[in-house]
Amino acid sequence: MRILPNLNFLRFFLAMAVLVFHVPQMSKNMGLAAFNSFPIFNKGTEAVNVFFALSGFLIIRKLWIEKDKGMISIKKFYMRRILRIIPLYLLIVVFGFLYYRVFLELVGIPFENNYSFIEAILLFLFFLPNIAAVDLRPGGILEILWSIGIEEQFYLLIAPVFGVLKKHKIMLFLSVFTVLYFILFHNLGILSKYKFLYFYFSFGGLIGILSEKRLIKLNKTGKFILAILFIIYFFSNWFYILPTPYYNAISVFLFGFFILSISEEPIFMINNKLINYFGKISYGIYVYHPLAMHLMIFLFLKLSAKFSIPNYIIIISVNFFVITLTILIAHFSYKYYELYFLKLKNKFR
């Protein structure tokens, strides 16, 4: 499969957008100085949705390539997903429950665990953390896994469909599924309540297949316009005037076509070695940042109680140290934990 440019940069940008979205939220909740007046500080949800579209673009495209070559193996697909996602997912689940149910109690920090522990464990083990996040509120370190659950739910459903459908019907299926599910999502409250945002994956996948088959191509003007729209989307609040269904519809199309525009003969190339590496470890950045956030905010709460620190120093310092600590943890996790499973994953390509 062809290596596509710019996507590691996009992954890193999205992970950072989620991080800077959560830091001021938690800082405010804990009574610490915070700043989120710029629109980019409030785009965490949108960044996750771009992740969904990017995931569909790459993974469904890969499934289609395997189907096209007559080499599709659902078993190998699931093994690749398990080895990429589960080790880090389970690590955060174990650590999160220990943190909220044991560690905080030991250090005398109050936290209410008003839910059934067995129910919570079952929801996380069966990839339903999105339901746990809404109904149980088990704490931010665990709640961040909601999007990982959505992703795995979608692929558990979609992979068998690829196995049984004829190749020429896959694009039709993705088109119909995207439209019908989009309508269902905005009319069935339970789907929106628990953020079952499957239409981002399916549309991203459709664009990915069209790209691979060379059935869709954007000219330079179109790519430039998409880049401008994407920047406006993340650095302004202009699109918020739209009702939710229209906002999501525009988001779906913008994300899918923007990913296409930066990965197929793009008008710009970001090939910095460090940025590419940060993109590689973006999964770790995403799941570890709540941990780094908790540590740094607790530390600065203690410091601000003892010393008179200007608010702007607190805000800049908290963001800087959360970003730095998150990247360090993600780096060591990738190098000494995740890589072991990623090497095993290669056996199932």
JODADA-V117941 format. One record per residue. N is the residue number from 1. RES is the residue in three letters. PHI is phi in whole degrees, -180 to 180 (NA if undefined). Layout:
n: (N;N)
res: (RES;RES)
phi: (PHI;PHI)
This chain:
n: (1;2;3;4;5;6;7;8;9;10;11;12;13;14;15;16;17;18;19;20;21;22;23;24;25;26;27;28;29;30;31;32;33;34;35;36;37;38;39;40;41;42;43;44;45;46;47;48;49;50;51;52;53;54;55;56;57;58;59;60;61;62;63;64;65;66;67;68;69;70;71;72;73;74;75;76;77;78;79;80;81;82;83;84;85;86;87;88;89;90;91;92;93;94;95;96;97;98;99;100;101;102;103;104;105;106;107;108;109;110;111;112;113;114;115;116;117;118;119;120;121;122;123;124;125;126;127;128;129;130;131;132;133;134;135;136;137;138;139;140;141;142;143;144;145;146;147;148;149;150;151;152;153;154;155;156;157;158;159;160;161;162;163;164;165;166;167;168;169;170;171;172;173;174;175;176;177;178;179;180;181;182;183;184;185;186;187;188;189;190;191;192;193;194;195;196;197;198;199;200;201;202;203;204;205;206;207;208;209;210;211;212;213;214;215;216;217;218;219;220;221;222;223;224;225;226;227;228;229;230;231;232;233;234;235;236;237;238;239;240;241;242;243;244;245;246;247;248;249;250;251;252;253;254;255;256;257;258;259;260;261;262;263;264;265;266;267;268;269;270;271;272;273;274;275;276;277;278;279;280;281;282;283;284;285;286;287;288;289;290;291;292;293;294;295;296;297;298;299;300;301;302;303;304;305;306;307;308;309;310;311;312;313;314;315;316;317;318;319;320;321;322;323;324;325;326;327;328;329;330;331;332;333;334;335;336;337;338;339;340;341;342;343;344;345;346;347;348;349)
res: (MET;ARG;ILE;LEU;PRO;ASN;LEU;ASN;PHE;LEU;ARG;PHE;PHE;LEU;ALA;MET;ALA;VAL;LEU;VAL;PHE;HIS;VAL;PRO;GLN;MET;SER;LYS;ASN;MET;GLY;LEU;ALA;ALA;PHE;ASN;SER;PHE;PRO;ILE;PHE;ASN;LYS;GLY;THR;GLU;ALA;VAL;ASN;VAL;PHE;PHE;ALA;LEU;SER;GLY;PHE;LEU;ILE;ILE;ARG;LYS;LEU;TRP;ILE;GLU;LYS;ASP;LYS;GLY;MET;ILE;SER;ILE;LYS;LYS;PHE;TYR;MET;ARG;ARG;ILE;LEU;ARG;ILE;ILE;PRO;LEU;TYR;LEU;LEU;ILE;VAL;VAL;PHE;GLY;PHE;LEU;TYR;TYR;ARG;VAL;PHE;LEU;GLU;LEU;VAL;GLY;ILE;PRO;PHE;GLU;ASN;ASN;TYR;SER;PHE;ILE;GLU;ALA;ILE;LEU;LEU;PHE;LEU;PHE;PHE;LEU;PRO;ASN;ILE;ALA;ALA;VAL;ASP;LEU;ARG;PRO;GLY;GLY;ILE;LEU;GLU;ILE;LEU;TRP;SER;ILE;GLY;ILE;GLU;GLU;GLN;PHE;TYR;LEU;LEU;ILE;ALA;PRO;VAL;PHE;GLY;VAL;LEU;LYS;LYS;HIS;LYS;ILE;MET;LEU;PHE;LEU;SER;VAL;PHE;THR;VAL;LEU;TYR;PHE;ILE;LEU;PHE;HIS;ASN;LEU;GLY;ILE;LEU;SER;LYS;TYR;LYS;PHE;LEU;TYR;PHE;TYR;PHE;SER;PHE;GLY;GLY;LEU;ILE;GLY;ILE;LEU;SER;GLU;LYS;ARG;LEU;ILE;LYS;LEU;ASN;LYS;THR;GLY;LYS;PHE;ILE;LEU;ALA;ILE;LEU;PHE;ILE;ILE;TYR;PHE;PHE;SER;ASN;TRP;PHE;TYR;ILE;LEU;PRO;THR;PRO;TYR;TYR;ASN;ALA;ILE;SER;VAL;PHE;LEU;PHE;GLY;PHE;PHE;ILE;LEU;SER;ILE;SER;GLU;GLU;PRO;ILE;PHE;MET;ILE;ASN;ASN;LYS;LEU;ILE;ASN;TYR;PHE;GLY;LYS;ILE;SER;TYR;GLY;ILE;TYR;VAL;TYR;HIS;PRO;LEU;ALA;MET;HIS;LEU;MET;ILE;PHE;LEU;PHE;LEU;LYS;LEU;SER;ALA;LYS;PHE;SER;ILE;PRO;ASN;TYR;ILE;ILE;ILE;ILE;SER;VAL;ASN;PHE;PHE;VAL;ILE;THR;LEU;THR;ILE;LEU;ILE;ALA;HIS;PHE;SER;TYR;LYS;TYR;TYR;GLU;LEU;TYR;PHE;LEU;LYS;LEU;LYS;ASN;LYS;PHE;ARG)
phi: (NA;-64;-84;-97;-79;72;-75;-67;-61;-62;-59;-66;-58;-67;-62;-67;-63;-67;-62;-72;-75;-84;-58;-66;-60;-69;-58;-63;-61;-94;81;-104;-57;-148;-141;-145;-75;-82;-54;-61;-78;-125;-113;-63;-63;-64;-62;-63;-65;-66;-55;-61;-63;-65;-60;-62;-56;-84;-79;-67;-58;-66;-61;-66;-61;-63;-63;-63;-90;69;-117;-69;-133;-63;-61;-66;-61;-64;-64;-64;-65;-60;-72;-85;-101;-66;-55;-74;-58;-67;-60;-68;-60;-62;-63;-61;-66;-65;-65;-81;-102;-125;-62;-61;-66;-64;-94;79;-98;-71;-151;-86;-109;-89;-155;-74;-62;-64;-61;-64;-59;-64;-63;-72;-69;-99;57;-123;-66;-65;-71;-61;-62;-82;-85;-104;49;-78;118;-60;-62;-87;-66;-61;-77;-55;-73;-64;-62;-58;-63;-69;-59;-61;-74;-63;-82;-82;-60;-62;-63;-62;-69;-101;-75;-69;-56;-72;-102;-67;-65;-63;-60;-63;-65;-66;-60;-60;-68;-67;-70;-59;-64;-62;-58;-88;-125;-119;-57;-64;-70;-75;-58;-100;59;-79;-88;-67;-68;-66;-65;-67;-71;-58;-65;-61;-64;-61;-68;-60;-66;-64;-86;60;-95;-142;-148;-104;-84;-63;-63;-62;-66;-64;-63;-63;-63;-64;-62;-65;-64;-61;-58;-90;-114;-147;-112;-60;-76;-69;-72;-81;-60;-52;-60;-69;-61;-67;-64;-63;-61;-58;-67;-62;-65;-61;-76;-66;-60;-60;-67;-94;-111;-118;47;-69;-83;-143;-129;-113;-125;-73;-61;-68;-63;-60;-68;-60;-65;-62;-98;-64;-60;-65;-58;-66;-84;-90;-63;-63;-63;-61;-64;-59;-62;-71;-70;-62;-62;-74;-64;-65;-65;-69;-74;-98;-126;-88;-111;-56;-58;-67;-67;-61;-62;-63;-66;-60;-63;-62;-73;-65;-61;-63;-65;-60;-63;-63;-63;-63;-63;-67;-64;-65;-73;-110;-131;-68;-60;-57;-75;-66;-67;-65;-59;-61;-69;-109;-80)
